[in-house]
Amino acid sequence: MPTWITLPRSEGETSRQAHTDLPANSFERELGKEGFFGPATQMYHKHAPTGWSEFEGALKPRAFDCTKLDQFSAAPWDATHLLGNDHTMIRFWRTNQSMDHLVRNADGDELLFIHQGEAELFCDYGHLSIREGDYVMLPRGTMWRIETRAELSMLMIEATNDSFTLPDKGIVGHHAIFDPAVLDTPQINGHFHAQQDETTWRVAVKRRNQFSAITYPFNPLDAIGWHGTLMPLRVNWRDIRPLMSHRYHLPPSAHATFVSSRFLVCTFCPRPMESDPGALKMTTMKYSSITWVNSFRVTTSIPV
């Protein structure tokens, strides 16, 4: 961890505490390092920092409304590419058919958020039923496919050359936000055994955004058992119990669900709005899954 230069200072008209009791008729802007985790300063302005009249160039803000995407594709590697950088790739996949082959991501862990629909997911580790509101974390190198039961829409978030972990829950404890006991893992059950066969199967492997095909004269999802500490995980947003404060606006990092080394995946579940008159307000009218990637934000929402 870096040894940050922390020299607390206050200049001009400010609030006594960040995010509370702002000076009259002012707008707060935060400057920081390492997202929400490093040194930060709150600036207070006469005008809204987002009150520009024109914005040109590659740095212009972007909002991606995934609900308006209407392209269907048969396989996840054909999903709509929204954005990416050296640390992540984000796609949105809509499909109404079952996969006739397997896929494997050799570039990093893959996180699926099921925006709509339901399906059966088969992977090296077994079988999982997935539905709207599920997060499914697939470790790098996992072979998988889905059989759809209803038209499916999902956000796909790759931790490029990296892994997804759970956030550090600090003083609120191991069971906060969601208890790890609610995490589901694939099962080697009757559904998994029933899909095993001796016919030809193809695996489409992504590595450095190039694709290779591996053909087997049998179904490679033929495990009879496994044990260990590396496995896919599933959690539904309904199992998340968000931190709340009526007096203080909690930063997005308080709502982190999965963490990679350079970005967060946050879940904003329905919750009461801050009621203290001096607190910044954040109204949650919808459930949202939000991925913060540098200055980009991708949101998928479900009305509640």
C-alpha positions as a Markdown table, in Angstrom:
| # | Residue | x | y | z |
|---|---|---|---|---|
| 1 | Met | 0.0 | 0.0 | 0.0 |
| 2 | Pro | 1.3 | 3.5 | -0.8 |
| 3 | Thr | 2.2 | 5.9 | 2.0 |
| 4 | Trp | -0.1 | 8.8 | 1.0 |
| 5 | Ile | 0.8 | 12.4 | 1.9 |
| 6 | Thr | -2.1 | 13.3 | 4.2 |
| 7 | Leu | -2.0 | 16.9 | 5.3 |
| 8 | Pro | -5.5 | 17.8 | 6.4 |
| 9 | Arg | -6.3 | 21.5 | 5.6 |
| 10 | Ser | -9.4 | 23.6 | 5.3 |
| 11 | Glu | -9.6 | 26.8 | 3.2 |
| 12 | Gly | -12.4 | 29.2 | 2.7 |
| 13 | Glu | -16.1 | 28.4 | 3.4 |
| 14 | Thr | -16.6 | 24.7 | 3.9 |
| 15 | Ser | -18.8 | 22.2 | 5.7 |
| 16 | Arg | -17.5 | 20.8 | 9.0 |
| 17 | Gln | -17.9 | 17.2 | 7.7 |
| 18 | Ala | -17.8 | 15.9 | 4.2 |
| 19 | His | -21.2 | 15.3 | 2.6 |
| 20 | Thr | -23.1 | 17.1 | 5.4 |
| 21 | Asp | -24.4 | 20.6 | 6.0 |
| 22 | Leu | -23.0 | 22.1 | 2.8 |
| 23 | Pro | -22.5 | 25.9 | 2.8 |
| 24 | Ala | -25.6 | 27.7 | 1.7 |
| 25 | Asn | -26.3 | 27.6 | -2.1 |
| 26 | Ser | -23.2 | 25.6 | -2.8 |
| 27 | Phe | -22.4 | 22.4 | -4.7 |
| 28 | Glu | -20.0 | 19.8 | -3.5 |
| 29 | Arg | -17.4 | 18.2 | -5.7 |
| 30 | Glu | -15.0 | 15.4 | -4.6 |
| 31 | Leu | -11.5 | 14.9 | -5.9 |
| 32 | Gly | -9.7 | 11.7 | -4.9 |
| 33 | Lys | -7.3 | 8.9 | -5.6 |
| 34 | Glu | -7.9 | 5.2 | -5.8 |
| 35 | Gly | -11.7 | 5.6 | -6.3 |
| 36 | Phe | -13.4 | 5.9 | -2.9 |
| 37 | Phe | -10.5 | 4.5 | -0.9 |
| 38 | Gly | -7.6 | 6.9 | -1.1 |
| 39 | Pro | -7.0 | 10.6 | -0.1 |
| 40 | Ala | -9.9 | 12.9 | -1.0 |
| 41 | Thr | -10.9 | 16.6 | -0.9 |
| 42 | Gln | -14.3 | 18.1 | -1.0 |
| 43 | Met | -14.6 | 21.3 | -3.1 |
| 44 | Tyr | -17.6 | 23.7 | -2.6 |
| 45 | His | -18.7 | 25.7 | -5.7 |
| 46 | Lys | -21.2 | 28.4 | -6.5 |
| 47 | His | -22.3 | 26.5 | -9.6 |
| 48 | Ala | -22.9 | 22.8 | -10.3 |
| 49 | Pro | -19.6 | 21.2 | -11.5 |
| 50 | Thr | -21.7 | 19.3 | -14.0 |
| 51 | Gly | -23.4 | 22.4 | -15.3 |
| 52 | Trp | -21.4 | 22.6 | -18.6 |
| 53 | Ser | -23.1 | 23.9 | -21.7 |
| 54 | Glu | -21.0 | 21.9 | -24.2 |
| 55 | Phe | -18.6 | 18.9 | -24.0 |
| 56 | Glu | -16.4 | 17.8 | -26.8 |
| 57 | Gly | -13.8 | 15.1 | -27.1 |
| 58 | Ala | -13.2 | 11.5 | -26.0 |
| 59 | Leu | -13.6 | 12.3 | -22.3 |
| 60 | Lys | -17.3 | 13.3 | -22.6 |
| 61 | Pro | -19.6 | 11.6 | -20.1 |
| 62 | Arg | -21.5 | 8.6 | -21.2 |
| 63 | Ala | -24.5 | 6.8 | -20.0 |
| 64 | Phe | -25.4 | 3.3 | -21.4 |
| 65 | Asp | -29.1 | 2.4 | -21.1 |
| 66 | Cys | -28.9 | -1.4 | -21.7 |
| 67 | Thr | -32.7 | -1.7 | -21.7 |
| 68 | Lys | -32.7 | -0.2 | -25.2 |
| 69 | Leu | -30.4 | -2.8 | -26.7 |
| 70 | Asp | -32.4 | -5.1 | -29.0 |
| 71 | Gln | -29.7 | -7.2 | -30.7 |
| 72 | Phe | -30.0 | -11.0 | -30.0 |
| 73 | Ser | -27.1 | -13.3 | -30.5 |
| 74 | Ala | -26.6 | -17.1 | -30.1 |
| 75 | Ala | -23.4 | -17.0 | -28.0 |
| 76 | Pro | -21.8 | -14.7 | -25.4 |
| 77 | Trp | -18.8 | -13.9 | -27.5 |
| 78 | Asp | -21.2 | -12.2 | -30.0 |
| 79 | Ala | -22.7 | -10.0 | -27.3 |
| 80 | Thr | -22.9 | -6.2 | -27.7 |
| 81 | His | -19.6 | -4.7 | -26.6 |
| 82 | Leu | -20.3 | -1.6 | -24.5 |
| 83 | Leu | -16.8 | -0.5 | -23.3 |
| 84 | Gly | -13.5 | -1.6 | -21.9 |
| 85 | Asn | -10.0 | -0.8 | -21.0 |
| 86 | Asp | -6.9 | -2.7 | -19.8 |
| 87 | His | -8.7 | -3.8 | -16.7 |
| 88 | Thr | -12.2 | -4.8 | -17.8 |
| 89 | Met | -14.5 | -5.6 | -20.8 |
| 90 | Ile | -18.2 | -5.0 | -20.4 |
| 91 | Arg | -20.8 | -6.6 | -22.8 |
| 92 | Phe | -24.6 | -6.9 | -22.8 |
| 93 | Trp | -26.0 | -10.2 | -24.1 |
| 94 | Arg | -29.5 | -10.9 | -25.2 |
| 95 | Thr | -30.5 | -14.4 | -26.3 |
| 96 | Asn | -33.6 | -16.4 | -26.8 |
| 97 | Gln | -32.0 | -19.8 | -27.6 |
| 98 | Ser | -29.9 | -22.4 | -25.9 |
| 99 | Met | -26.2 | -22.6 | -26.6 |
| 100 | Asp | -25.0 | -25.5 | -28.9 |
| 101 | His | -21.4 | -25.2 | -27.7 |
| 102 | Leu | -19.3 | -24.3 | -24.7 |
| 103 | Val | -17.3 | -21.1 | -24.0 |
| 104 | Arg | -14.2 | -20.4 | -21.9 |
| 105 | Asn | -12.7 | -17.1 | -20.9 |
| 106 | Ala | -9.0 | -17.3 | -20.5 |
| 107 | Asp | -8.6 | -13.5 | -20.1 |
| 108 | Gly | -10.1 | -13.2 | -16.6 |
| 109 | Asp | -12.9 | -13.9 | -14.2 |
| 110 | Glu | -16.4 | -13.3 | -15.7 |
| 111 | Leu | -19.3 | -11.9 | -13.8 |
| 112 | Leu | -22.8 | -12.3 | -15.2 |
| 113 | Phe | -25.7 | -10.2 | -13.9 |
| 114 | Ile | -29.1 | -11.6 | -15.1 |
| 115 | His | -31.2 | -8.6 | -16.0 |
| 116 | Gln | -34.1 | -10.6 | -17.3 |
| 117 | Gly | -35.1 | -14.2 | -17.9 |
| 118 | Glu | -34.1 | -17.6 | -16.6 |
| 119 | Ala | -31.9 | -20.4 | -17.7 |
| 120 | Glu | -30.0 | -23.5 | -16.7 |
| 121 | Leu | -26.2 | -23.0 | -16.5 |
| 122 | Phe | -23.9 | -26.0 | -16.9 |
| 123 | Cys | -20.1 | -25.7 | -16.3 |
| 124 | Asp | -17.1 | -27.7 | -15.2 |
| 125 | Tyr | -18.4 | -27.7 | -11.6 |
| 126 | Gly | -22.0 | -28.8 | -12.2 |
| 127 | His | -25.4 | -27.2 | -12.7 |
| 128 | Leu | -27.0 | -24.0 | -11.5 |
| 129 | Ser | -30.5 | -22.6 | -12.2 |
| 130 | Ile | -30.2 | -18.8 | -12.9 |
| 131 | Arg | -32.9 | -16.2 | -12.9 |
| 132 | Glu | -33.5 | -12.4 | -13.0 |
| 133 | Gly | -31.5 | -10.6 | -10.3 |
| 134 | Asp | -28.7 | -13.2 | -10.0 |
| 135 | Tyr | -25.0 | -12.5 | -10.1 |
| 136 | Val | -23.0 | -15.5 | -11.3 |
| 137 | Met | -19.2 | -15.3 | -10.9 |
| 138 | Leu | -17.3 | -17.7 | -13.2 |
| 139 | Pro | -13.6 | -18.1 | -12.4 |
| 140 | Arg | -11.1 | -17.7 | -15.3 |
| 141 | Gly | -10.9 | -20.8 | -17.5 |
| 142 | Thr | -14.4 | -22.1 | -16.5 |
| 143 | Met | -16.1 | -23.9 | -19.4 |
| 144 | Trp | -19.9 | -23.1 | -19.5 |
| 145 | Arg | -23.0 | -23.0 | -21.5 |
| 146 | Ile | -26.7 | -22.1 | -20.9 |
| 147 | Glu | -30.0 | -23.6 | -21.8 |
| 148 | Thr | -32.6 | -20.8 | -21.8 |
| 149 | Arg | -36.0 | -21.2 | -20.2 |
| 150 | Ala | -37.1 | -17.7 | -21.0 |
| 151 | Glu | -35.7 | -14.9 | -23.1 |
| 152 | Leu | -32.4 | -13.9 | -21.4 |
| 153 | Ser | -30.7 | -10.5 | -20.9 |
| 154 | Met | -27.4 | -10.2 | -19.0 |
| 155 | Leu | -24.6 | -7.8 | -18.3 |
| 156 | Met | -21.2 | -9.5 | -18.7 |
| 157 | Ile | -18.3 | -8.0 | -16.7 |
| 158 | Glu | -14.8 | -9.3 | -17.3 |
| 159 | Ala | -12.0 | -8.7 | -14.7 |
| 160 | Thr | -9.2 | -8.7 | -17.4 |
| 161 | Asn | -6.1 | -10.5 | -16.2 |
| 162 | Asp | -7.6 | -10.3 | -12.7 |
| 163 | Ser | -10.0 | -11.9 | -10.3 |
| 164 | Phe | -13.3 | -10.9 | -8.5 |
| 165 | Thr | -13.2 | -10.9 | -4.7 |
| 166 | Leu | -15.7 | -10.0 | -2.0 |
| 167 | Pro | -15.3 | -6.5 | -0.5 |
| 168 | Asp | -13.6 | -5.9 | 2.8 |
| 169 | Lys | -16.5 | -5.4 | 5.2 |
| 170 | Gly | -14.4 | -3.9 | 7.9 |
| 171 | Ile | -15.9 | -3.1 | 11.3 |
| 172 | Val | -19.5 | -4.1 | 10.1 |
| 173 | Gly | -18.3 | -7.7 | 10.1 |
| 174 | His | -18.2 | -10.8 | 8.0 |
| 175 | His | -21.9 | -11.3 | 7.8 |
| 176 | Ala | -22.8 | -7.7 | 6.7 |
| 177 | Ile | -24.5 | -6.8 | 3.4 |
| 178 | Phe | -24.9 | -10.4 | 2.7 |
| 179 | Asp | -23.9 | -13.5 | 4.7 |
| 180 | Pro | -21.5 | -15.7 | 2.6 |
| 181 | Ala | -23.8 | -18.6 | 3.6 |
| 182 | Val | -26.3 | -17.3 | 0.9 |
| 183 | Leu | -23.7 | -17.9 | -1.9 |
| 184 | Asp | -24.8 | -20.8 | -4.0 |
| 185 | Thr | -22.4 | -23.1 | -5.9 |
| 186 | Pro | -22.9 | -25.6 | -8.8 |
| 187 | Gln | -24.2 | -29.0 | -8.0 |
| 188 | Ile | -23.3 | -32.3 | -9.6 |
| 189 | Asn | -26.9 | -33.5 | -9.7 |
| 190 | Gly | -29.4 | -35.2 | -12.0 |
| 191 | His | -29.6 | -32.3 | -14.4 |
| 192 | Phe | -25.8 | -32.3 | -14.7 |
| 193 | His | -25.6 | -36.1 | -15.3 |
| 194 | Ala | -28.4 | -35.9 | -17.8 |
| 195 | Gln | -26.6 | -33.5 | -20.1 |
| 196 | Gln | -23.4 | -35.7 | -20.3 |
| 197 | Asp | -23.2 | -37.5 | -23.6 |
| 198 | Glu | -20.7 | -39.0 | -26.1 |
| 199 | Thr | -21.4 | -36.6 | -29.0 |
| 200 | Thr | -19.1 | -34.0 | -30.5 |
| 201 | Trp | -18.8 | -30.7 | -28.6 |
| 202 | Arg | -17.0 | -27.5 | -29.4 |
| 203 | Val | -15.5 | -25.1 | -26.9 |
| 204 | Ala | -14.9 | -21.4 | -28.0 |
| 205 | Val | -12.0 | -20.0 | -26.0 |
| 206 | Lys | -11.3 | -16.3 | -25.7 |
| 207 | Arg | -7.7 | -15.3 | -25.0 |
| 208 | Arg | -6.4 | -11.8 | -25.6 |
| 209 | Asn | -9.6 | -11.1 | -27.4 |
| 210 | Gln | -8.7 | -13.8 | -30.0 |
| 211 | Phe | -10.7 | -16.9 | -30.4 |
| 212 | Ser | -9.8 | -20.5 | -30.7 |
| 213 | Ala | -12.0 | -23.6 | -31.0 |
| 214 | Ile | -11.4 | -26.9 | -29.3 |
| 215 | Thr | -13.4 | -29.9 | -30.4 |
| 216 | Tyr | -14.0 | -33.0 | -28.2 |
| 217 | Pro | -15.6 | -36.3 | -29.4 |
| 218 | Phe | -17.5 | -36.2 | -26.1 |
| 219 | Asn | -19.1 | -33.6 | -23.7 |
| 220 | Pro | -16.2 | -32.3 | -21.6 |
| 221 | Leu | -18.6 | -31.4 | -18.8 |
| 222 | Asp | -18.2 | -34.9 | -17.5 |
| 223 | Ala | -17.0 | -34.3 | -14.0 |
| 224 | Ile | -18.1 | -36.9 | -11.4 |
| 225 | Gly | -17.0 | -34.8 | -8.4 |
| 226 | Trp | -14.8 | -32.0 | -7.1 |
| 227 | His | -13.5 | -30.4 | -3.9 |
| 228 | Gly | -11.5 | -27.3 | -3.3 |
| 229 | Thr | -11.8 | -23.5 | -2.7 |
| 230 | Leu | -12.2 | -22.3 | -6.3 |
| 231 | Met | -15.7 | -22.4 | -7.8 |
| 232 | Pro | -18.4 | -20.4 | -9.5 |
| 233 | Leu | -20.7 | -18.5 | -7.1 |
| 234 | Arg | -24.3 | -17.2 | -7.3 |
| 235 | Val | -26.0 | -14.5 | -5.2 |
| 236 | Asn | -29.3 | -12.7 | -5.9 |
| 237 | Trp | -29.8 | -9.0 | -5.2 |
| 238 | Arg | -32.7 | -9.9 | -3.0 |
| 239 | Asp | -30.2 | -11.5 | -0.5 |
| 240 | Ile | -28.3 | -8.2 | -0.2 |
| 241 | Arg | -29.2 | -6.1 | 2.9 |
| 242 | Pro | -27.7 | -2.7 | 2.2 |
| 243 | Leu | -26.0 | -0.5 | 4.8 |
| 244 | Met | -28.1 | 2.5 | 5.7 |
| 245 | Ser | -27.7 | 5.8 | 7.5 |
| 246 | His | -30.4 | 8.4 | 7.8 |
| 247 | Arg | -27.8 | 11.1 | 8.7 |
| 248 | Tyr | -25.0 | 10.4 | 6.3 |
| 249 | His | -24.7 | 9.8 | 2.5 |
| 250 | Leu | -22.8 | 6.5 | 2.2 |
| 251 | Pro | -20.3 | 6.4 | -0.7 |
| 252 | Pro | -20.9 | 3.9 | -3.5 |
| 253 | Ser | -18.1 | 1.7 | -2.1 |
| 254 | Ala | -20.4 | 0.9 | 0.8 |
| 255 | His | -22.6 | -0.9 | -1.7 |
| 256 | Ala | -19.8 | -2.9 | -3.3 |
| 257 | Thr | -20.8 | -6.5 | -4.2 |
| 258 | Phe | -17.7 | -7.7 | -6.0 |
| 259 | Val | -14.3 | -6.1 | -6.2 |
| 260 | Ser | -11.5 | -6.3 | -8.7 |
| 261 | Ser | -8.1 | -4.6 | -8.3 |
| 262 | Arg | -9.2 | -1.6 | -10.5 |
| 263 | Phe | -13.0 | -1.4 | -10.3 |
| 264 | Leu | -16.0 | -2.1 | -8.2 |
| 265 | Val | -19.4 | -3.7 | -9.0 |
| 266 | Cys | -22.0 | -2.0 | -6.7 |
| 267 | Thr | -25.6 | -2.9 | -6.1 |
| 268 | Phe | -28.0 | -0.2 | -5.1 |
| 269 | Cys | -31.0 | -2.0 | -3.5 |
| 270 | Pro | -34.2 | -0.2 | -2.5 |
| 271 | Arg | -33.7 | 1.5 | 0.9 |
| 272 | Pro | -35.0 | 4.4 | 2.9 |
| 273 | Met | -33.7 | 7.8 | 1.8 |
| 274 | Glu | -31.5 | 9.9 | 4.1 |
| 275 | Ser | -33.9 | 11.9 | 6.3 |
| 276 | Asp | -31.5 | 14.2 | 8.2 |
| 277 | Pro | -31.9 | 17.8 | 6.9 |
| 278 | Gly | -28.1 | 18.2 | 6.6 |
| 279 | Ala | -27.4 | 15.0 | 4.8 |
| 280 | Leu | -26.8 | 14.6 | 1.1 |
| 281 | Lys | -29.7 | 12.7 | -0.4 |
| 282 | Met | -29.6 | 9.6 | -2.7 |
| 283 | Thr | -33.0 | 8.4 | -3.7 |
| 284 | Thr | -33.1 | 4.7 | -4.9 |
| 285 | Met | -36.3 | 4.4 | -7.0 |
| 286 | Lys | -35.0 | 1.3 | -8.7 |
| 287 | Tyr | -32.7 | -1.6 | -8.0 |
| 288 | Ser | -29.5 | -1.0 | -9.9 |
| 289 | Ser | -26.4 | -3.0 | -10.7 |
| 290 | Ile | -23.6 | -0.4 | -11.4 |
| 291 | Thr | -20.1 | -1.0 | -12.6 |
| 292 | Trp | -17.6 | 1.8 | -12.1 |
| 293 | Val | -14.8 | 1.8 | -14.6 |
| 294 | Asn | -12.7 | 4.9 | -14.3 |
| 295 | Ser | -15.0 | 7.7 | -15.5 |
| 296 | Phe | -17.6 | 5.3 | -17.0 |
| 297 | Arg | -20.7 | 4.0 | -15.3 |
| 298 | Val | -22.8 | 1.2 | -16.7 |
| 299 | Thr | -26.2 | 0.6 | -15.1 |
| 300 | Thr | -28.8 | -2.0 | -15.5 |
| 301 | Ser | -32.0 | -1.5 | -13.5 |
| 302 | Ile | -35.2 | -3.4 | -12.6 |
| 303 | Pro | -38.3 | -1.4 | -11.4 |
| 304 | Val | -39.5 | -2.4 | -8.0 |
